[in-house]
Amino acid sequence: MSNESSCGCGGCGCGSNSNEGLTITSRPTEETMSNNITLKIDGMTCGHCVASVTEELNEVPGVSNVEVILSAGGTSTATLTANAPLENDVLEAAVTEAGYTLVSVDA
């Protein structure tokens, strides 16, 4: 039987009972990771356009949030938060379904 004290984790047996200098790094799993994707969209002119694009993009699997900034008559911006990788063609299909044109995707 050892009389070494451990850090308290119950399994490492490091012999330390001090947290001094301790660094814990946790990497998110793919399930909890999120990234932002910016879409440039042409053809939007009003709040109804924003609602249509937002609705279609929210239906894309992996999208957890959509924020659209309308530039009536110009190129609008949609910022997506996604917790899974998204294919550009899926995003384009969603924007097209809403009735607008996807100009670019910046991940």
N, CA, C and O atoms as a DFTB+ gen file, in Angstrom:
428 C
 N C O
     1  1       0.848      -1.175       0.000
     2  2       0.000       0.000       0.000
     3  2       0.884       1.226       0.000
     4  3       1.778       1.372       0.834
     5  1       0.619       2.109      -0.953
     6  2       1.418       3.314      -1.092
     7  2       0.863       4.408      -0.205
     8  3      -0.352       4.521      -0.040
     9  1       1.755       5.225       0.374
    10  2       1.280       6.352       1.152
    11  2       1.437       7.653       0.368
    12  3       1.428       8.732       0.960
    13  1       1.585       7.566      -0.992
    14  2       1.598       8.763      -1.828
    15  2       0.193       9.324      -1.913
    16  3      -0.778       8.573      -2.014
    17  1       0.082      10.644      -1.871
    18  2      -1.226      11.251      -2.088
    19  2      -1.366      11.526      -3.570
    20  3      -0.377      11.757      -4.265
    21  1      -2.574      11.502      -4.043
    22  2      -2.785      11.755      -5.472
    23  2      -3.508      13.083      -5.664
    24  3      -3.931      13.718      -4.698
    25  1      -3.641      13.484      -6.898
    26  2      -4.268      14.765      -7.216
    27  2      -5.758      14.743      -6.947
    28  3      -6.392      15.798      -6.939
    29  1      -6.319      13.611      -6.735
    30  2      -7.735      13.522      -6.436
    31  2      -8.587      13.077      -7.609
    32  3      -9.805      12.959      -7.479
    33  1      -7.969      12.831      -8.741
    34  2      -8.774      12.424      -9.891
    35  2      -9.203      10.970      -9.780
    36  3     -10.129      10.533     -10.462
    37  1      -8.543      10.244      -8.941
    38  2      -8.943       8.869      -8.722
    39  2      -8.317       7.856      -9.654
    40  3      -8.709       6.690      -9.647
    41  1      -7.354       8.271     -10.455
    42  2      -6.822       7.263     -11.347
    43  2      -5.434       7.513     -11.874
    44  3      -4.803       6.584     -12.380
    45  1      -4.930       8.723     -11.779
    46  2      -3.649       8.958     -12.439
    47  2      -2.464       8.565     -11.567
    48  3      -1.414       8.198     -12.094
    49  1      -2.604       8.632     -10.265
    50  2      -1.516       8.254      -9.384
    51  2      -0.309       9.169      -9.488
    52  3       0.821       8.734      -9.266
    53  1      -0.537      10.432      -9.824
    54  2       0.584      11.340     -10.039
    55  2       1.284      11.723      -8.741
    56  3       2.426      12.181      -8.763
    57  1       0.620      11.544      -7.632
    58  2       1.249      11.858      -6.355
    59  2       1.140      13.324      -5.964
    60  3       1.649      13.718      -4.915
    61  1       0.499      14.121      -6.768
    62  2       0.387      15.553      -6.479
    63  2      -0.950      15.848      -5.824
    64  3      -1.968      15.236      -6.147
    65  1      -0.930      16.783      -4.911
    66  2      -2.179      17.264      -4.352
    67  2      -2.288      18.772      -4.543
    68  3      -3.025      19.448      -3.825
    69  1      -1.554      19.285      -5.509
    70  2      -1.550      20.712      -5.800
    71  2      -2.054      20.945      -7.212
    72  3      -1.723      20.196      -8.131
    73  1      -2.854      21.985      -7.381
    74  2      -3.339      22.360      -8.705
    75  2      -2.466      23.441      -9.319
    76  3      -2.778      23.953     -10.393
    77  1      -1.384      23.791      -8.655
    78  2      -0.509      24.857      -9.114
    79  2       0.090      24.502     -10.465
    80  3       0.651      23.422     -10.644
    81  1      -0.036      25.422     -11.412
    82  2       0.507      25.211     -12.742
    83  2      -0.303      24.250     -13.595
    84  3       0.142      23.840     -14.667
    85  1      -1.482      23.892     -13.126
    86  2      -2.319      22.945     -13.841
    87  2      -2.994      23.617     -15.023
    88  3      -3.585      24.686     -14.873
    89  1      -2.914      23.012     -16.181
    90  2      -3.604      23.497     -17.376
    91  2      -4.421      22.364     -17.949
    92  3      -3.912      21.270     -18.188
    93  1      -5.678      22.634     -18.164
    94  2      -6.563      21.640     -18.748
    95  2      -7.057      22.198     -20.071
    96  3      -7.602      23.300     -20.125
    97  1      -6.868      21.443     -21.123
    98  2      -7.330      21.852     -22.440
    99  2      -8.386      20.872     -22.901
   100  3      -8.167      19.661     -22.918
   101  1      -9.519      21.405     -23.270
   102  2     -10.594      20.569     -23.762
   103  2     -10.902      20.971     -25.188
   104  3     -11.179      22.137     -25.469
   105  1     -10.853      20.018     -26.074
   106  2     -11.193      20.283     -27.464
   107  2     -12.633      19.875     -27.692
   108  3     -13.052      18.800     -27.263
   109  1     -13.393      20.725     -28.366
   110  2     -14.777      20.356     -28.624
   111  2     -14.846      19.178     -29.586
   112  3     -14.009      19.029     -30.477
   113  1     -15.845      18.361     -29.389
   114  2     -16.067      17.264     -30.323
   115  2     -16.706      17.833     -31.570
   116  3     -17.157      18.978     -31.559
   117  1     -16.757      17.062     -32.648
   118  2     -17.397      17.538     -33.871
   119  2     -18.846      17.884     -33.610
   120  3     -19.394      18.770     -34.265
   121  1     -19.483      17.201     -32.665
   122  2     -20.884      17.457     -32.369
   123  2     -21.087      18.822     -31.734
   124  3     -22.146      19.423     -31.911
   125  1     -20.096      19.334     -30.995
   126  2     -20.269      20.608     -30.308
   127  2     -19.515      21.746     -30.980
   128  3     -19.682      22.906     -30.605
   129  1     -18.690      21.427     -31.966
   130  2     -17.955      22.478     -32.653
   131  2     -18.921      23.290     -33.500
   132  3     -19.886      22.754     -34.045
   133  1     -18.661      24.562     -33.605
   134  2     -19.473      25.377     -34.490
   135  2     -18.553      26.312     -35.247
   136  3     -17.482      26.688     -34.771
   137  1     -18.992      26.670     -36.421
   138  2     -18.241      27.627     -37.199
   139  2     -19.212      28.549     -37.904
   140  3     -20.387      28.227     -38.078
   141  1     -18.704      29.698     -38.306
   142  2     -19.531      30.665     -38.999
   143  2     -19.238      30.618     -40.480
   144  3     -18.087      30.498     -40.899
   145  1     -20.282      30.712     -41.257
   146  2     -20.192      30.718     -42.706
   147  2     -20.933      31.960     -43.183
   148  3     -22.059      32.217     -42.756
   149  1     -20.311      32.723     -44.057
   150  2     -20.935      33.933     -44.582
   151  2     -21.337      33.706     -46.030
   152  3     -20.528      33.290     -46.860
   153  1     -22.603      33.988     -46.316
   154  2     -23.128      33.868     -47.662
   155  2     -23.424      35.260     -48.203
   156  3     -23.932      36.114     -47.476
   157  1     -23.114      35.490     -49.450
   158  2     -23.493      36.712     -50.147
   159  2     -24.652      36.328     -51.065
   160  3     -24.553      35.371     -51.833
   161  1     -25.751      37.079     -50.981
   162  2     -26.980      36.716     -51.689
   163  2     -27.519      37.926     -52.443
   164  3     -27.629      39.017     -51.885
   165  1     -27.851      37.726     -53.706
   166  2     -28.447      38.779     -54.530
   167  2     -29.947      38.569     -54.675
   168  3     -30.441      37.443     -54.613
   169  1     -30.666      39.677     -54.871
   170  2     -32.090      39.634     -55.186
   171  2     -33.027      39.931     -54.038
   172  3     -34.237      40.018     -54.245
   173  1     -32.509      40.090     -52.838
   174  2     -33.369      40.350     -51.680
   175  2     -33.690      41.843     -51.610
   176  3     -32.815      42.686     -51.808
   177  1     -34.983      42.165     -51.319
   178  2     -35.389      43.571     -51.289
   179  2     -36.155      43.988     -50.040
   180  3     -36.326      45.183     -49.803
   181  1     -36.622      43.034     -49.232
   182  2     -37.489      43.403     -48.110
   183  2     -37.401      42.393     -46.964
   184  3     -36.658      41.413     -47.033
   185  1     -38.162      42.650     -45.931
   186  2     -38.211      41.767     -44.769
   187  2     -38.755      40.389     -45.099
   188  3     -38.336      39.402     -44.495
   189  1     -39.682      40.303     -46.048
   190  2     -40.195      38.996     -46.457
   191  2     -39.087      38.161     -47.083
   192  3     -39.026      36.949     -46.876
   193  1     -38.207      38.810     -47.854
   194  2     -37.059      38.122     -48.451
   195  2     -36.171      37.545     -47.345
   196  3     -35.739      36.394     -47.419
   197  1     -35.910      38.350     -46.334
   198  2     -35.082      37.917     -45.204
   199  2     -35.712      36.713     -44.519
   200  3     -35.026      35.744     -44.194
   201  1     -37.033      36.779     -44.301
   202  2     -37.734      35.672     -43.645
   203  2     -37.657      34.398     -44.477
   204  3     -37.462      33.313     -43.930
   205  1     -37.808      34.519     -45.794
   206  2     -37.762      33.349     -46.676
   207  2     -36.392      32.689     -46.659
   208  3     -36.287      31.468     -46.537
   209  1     -35.344      33.494     -46.779
   210  2     -33.981      32.958     -46.771
   211  2     -33.662      32.343     -45.413
   212  3     -33.085      31.258     -45.335
   213  1     -34.039      33.038     -44.352
   214  2     -33.787      32.537     -42.995
   215  2     -34.465      31.191     -42.789
   216  3     -33.858      30.267     -42.247
   217  1     -35.709      31.074     -43.212
   218  2     -36.455      29.824     -43.053
   219  2     -35.789      28.675     -43.809
   220  3     -35.607      27.591     -43.254
   221  1     -35.427      28.905     -45.063
   222  2     -34.805      27.841     -45.862
   223  2     -33.446      27.428     -45.298
   224  3     -33.141      26.237     -45.241
   225  1     -32.630      28.389     -44.882
   226  2     -31.302      28.056     -44.350
   227  2     -31.400      27.356     -42.998
   228  3     -30.574      26.497     -42.689
   229  1     -32.389      27.708     -42.195
   230  2     -32.579      27.031     -40.907
   231  2     -32.965      25.567     -41.077
   232  3     -32.787      24.775     -40.151
   233  1     -33.489      25.190     -42.242
   234  2     -33.866      23.802     -42.503
   235  2     -32.685      22.937     -42.940
   236  3     -32.807      21.714     -43.009
   237  1     -31.547      23.559     -43.234
   238  2     -30.362      22.795     -43.637
   239  2     -29.808      22.071     -42.407
   240  3     -29.528      22.712     -41.394
   241  1     -29.644      20.743     -42.480
   242  2     -29.090      20.007     -41.340
   243  2     -27.708      20.543     -40.950
   244  3     -26.835      20.722     -41.799
   245  1     -27.530      20.794     -39.655
   246  2     -26.263      21.304     -39.146
   247  2     -26.280      22.796     -38.870
   248  3     -25.414      23.300     -38.154
   249  1     -27.255      23.514     -39.427
   250  2     -27.348      24.960     -39.186
   251  2     -28.055      25.186     -37.860
   252  3     -29.155      24.678     -37.641
   253  1     -27.417      25.954     -36.971
   254  2     -28.019      26.216     -35.667
   255  2     -28.481      27.663     -35.512
   256  3     -29.252      27.967     -34.602
   257  1     -28.022      28.561     -36.387
   258  2     -28.438      29.961     -36.306
   259  2     -28.229      30.621     -37.666
   260  3     -27.277      30.306     -38.380
   261  1     -29.128      31.537     -38.012
   262  2     -29.025      32.304     -39.248
   263  2     -29.281      33.764     -38.916
   264  3     -30.264      34.101     -38.257
   265  1     -28.384      34.629     -39.380
   266  2     -28.557      36.073     -39.213
   267  2     -28.367      36.711     -40.590
   268  3     -27.325      36.542     -41.223
   269  1     -29.382      37.444     -41.044
   270  2     -29.348      38.045     -42.373
   271  2     -29.310      39.561     -42.250
   272  3     -30.077      40.156     -41.493
   273  1     -28.411      40.173     -43.002
   274  2     -28.349      41.631     -43.097
   275  2     -28.768      41.997     -44.514
   276  3     -28.081      41.676     -45.483
   277  1     -29.911      42.677     -44.617
   278  2     -30.491      43.035     -45.900
   279  2     -29.803      44.253     -46.490
   280  3     -29.590      45.256     -45.809
   281  1     -29.461      44.151     -47.754
   282  2     -28.990      45.283     -48.533
   283  2     -29.932      45.358     -49.726
   284  3     -29.650      44.817     -50.794
   285  1     -31.073      46.048     -49.522
   286  2     -32.142      46.082     -50.523
   287  2     -31.601      46.522     -51.875
   288  3     -31.027      47.603     -52.010
   289  1     -31.793      45.669     -52.870
   290  2     -31.343      45.960     -54.214
   291  2     -29.867      45.683     -54.446
   292  3     -29.385      45.796     -55.573
   293  1     -29.143      45.322     -53.390
   294  2     -27.713      45.022     -53.515
   295  2     -27.447      43.590     -53.095
   296  3     -28.324      42.730     -53.177
   297  1     -26.235      43.344     -52.646
   298  2     -25.854      42.013     -52.184
   299  2     -26.014      41.948     -50.672
   300  3     -25.326      42.656     -49.937
   301  1     -26.921      41.101     -50.214
   302  2     -27.177      40.921     -48.787
   303  2     -26.225      39.877     -48.222
   304  3     -25.603      39.122     -48.969
   305  1     -26.114      39.841     -46.893
   306  2     -25.218      38.916     -46.222
   307  2     -26.001      38.055     -45.237
   308  3     -26.797      38.564     -44.449
   309  1     -25.768      36.757     -45.291
   310  2     -26.332      35.830     -44.310
   311  2     -25.164      35.160     -43.599
   312  3     -24.274      34.601     -44.241
   313  1     -25.171      35.218     -42.279
   314  2     -24.145      34.552     -41.491
   315  2     -24.795      33.359     -40.803
   316  3     -25.759      33.504     -40.052
   317  1     -24.247      32.179     -41.074
   318  2     -24.764      30.941     -40.498
   319  2     -23.831      30.457     -39.411
   320  3     -22.612      30.585     -39.526
   321  1     -24.395      29.908     -38.363
   322  2     -23.621      29.164     -37.386
   323  2     -23.967      27.703     -37.630
   324  3     -25.136      27.318     -37.619
   325  1     -22.942      26.902     -37.848
   326  2     -23.162      25.493     -38.167
   327  2     -22.359      24.613     -37.217
   328  3     -21.221      24.927     -36.871
   329  1     -22.966      23.515     -36.805
   330  2     -22.273      22.571     -35.933
   331  2     -21.874      21.309     -36.685
   332  3     -21.560      20.279     -36.088
   333  1     -21.895      21.417     -38.014
   334  2     -21.469      20.318     -38.880
   335  2     -20.963      20.922     -40.177
   336  3     -21.360      22.032     -40.535
   337  1     -20.108      20.226     -40.877
   338  2     -19.657      20.738     -42.176
   339  2     -20.840      20.854     -43.133
   340  3     -21.720      19.993     -43.149
   341  1     -20.856      21.916     -43.924
   342  2     -21.933      22.134     -44.883
   343  2     -21.363      22.211     -46.291
   344  3     -20.322      22.827     -46.520
   345  1     -22.050      21.587     -47.217
   346  2     -21.645      21.610     -48.615
   347  2     -22.226      22.864     -49.276
   348  3     -23.372      23.233     -49.020
   349  1     -21.426      23.514     -50.125
   350  2     -21.871      24.723     -50.817
   351  2     -23.119      24.476     -51.659
   352  3     -23.996      25.337     -51.732
   353  1     -23.209      23.308     -52.297
   354  2     -24.374      23.052     -53.142
   355  2     -25.661      22.942     -52.337
   356  3     -26.733      23.270     -52.845
   357  1     -25.573      22.489     -51.095
   358  2     -26.744      22.420     -50.213
   359  2     -27.188      23.830     -49.832
   360  3     -28.382      24.128     -49.797
   361  1     -26.210      24.694     -49.548
   362  2     -26.531      26.084     -49.212
   363  2     -27.131      26.803     -50.414
   364  3     -28.093      27.559     -50.283
   365  1     -26.549      26.556     -51.593
   366  2     -27.068      27.172     -52.810
   367  2     -28.504      26.716     -53.083
   368  3     -29.344      27.524     -53.479
   369  1     -28.786      25.443     -52.876
   370  2     -30.131      24.919     -53.089
   371  2     -31.137      25.588     -52.149
   372  3     -32.263      25.879     -52.553
   373  1     -30.740      25.831     -50.907
   374  2     -31.632      26.475     -49.940
   375  2     -31.929      27.919     -50.353
   376  3     -33.075      28.364     -50.298
   377  1     -30.885      28.642     -50.767
   378  2     -31.070      30.037     -51.194
   379  2     -31.924      30.086     -52.460
   380  3     -32.801      30.941     -52.582
   381  1     -31.676      29.183     -53.393
   382  2     -32.450      29.122     -54.635
   383  2     -33.908      28.785     -54.346
   384  3     -34.814      29.355     -54.954
   385  1     -34.130      27.864     -53.424
   386  2     -35.490      27.489     -53.026
   387  2     -36.254      28.700     -52.476
   388  3     -37.463      28.826     -52.670
   389  1     -35.534      29.575     -51.796
   390  2     -36.163      30.786     -51.253
   391  2     -36.428      31.818     -52.361
   392  3     -37.195      32.762     -52.168
   393  1     -35.782      31.626     -53.532
   394  2     -36.030      32.510     -54.661
   395  2     -34.942      33.508     -54.957
   396  3     -35.179      34.499     -55.647
   397  1     -33.730      33.260     -54.437
   398  2     -32.648      34.242     -54.577
   399  2     -31.389      33.578     -55.126
   400  3     -31.359      32.365     -55.331
   401  1     -30.360      34.374     -55.361
   402  2     -29.127      33.893     -55.981
   403  2     -27.967      33.933     -55.011
   404  3     -27.641      34.987     -54.466
   405  1     -27.340      32.780     -54.794
   406  2     -26.143      32.713     -53.958
   407  2     -24.952      33.181     -54.788
   408  3     -24.648      32.607     -55.834
   409  1     -24.281      34.234     -54.308
   410  2     -23.141      34.803     -55.022
   411  2     -21.833      34.167     -54.574
   412  3     -20.990      33.817     -55.400
   413  1     -21.664      34.015     -53.236
   414  2     -20.426      33.425     -52.714
   415  2     -20.640      32.854     -51.323
   416  3     -21.589      33.194     -50.617
   417  1     -19.709      31.962     -50.955
   418  2     -19.696      31.325     -49.630
   419  2     -18.304      31.493     -49.055
   420  3     -17.322      31.108     -49.689
   421  1     -18.203      32.065     -47.856
   422  2     -16.934      32.189     -47.150
   423  2     -17.033      31.449     -45.832
   424  3     -17.798      31.840     -44.950
   425  1     -16.266      30.387     -45.696
   426  2     -16.297      29.594     -44.462
   427  2     -15.287      30.100     -43.464
   428  3     -15.174      29.552     -42.368
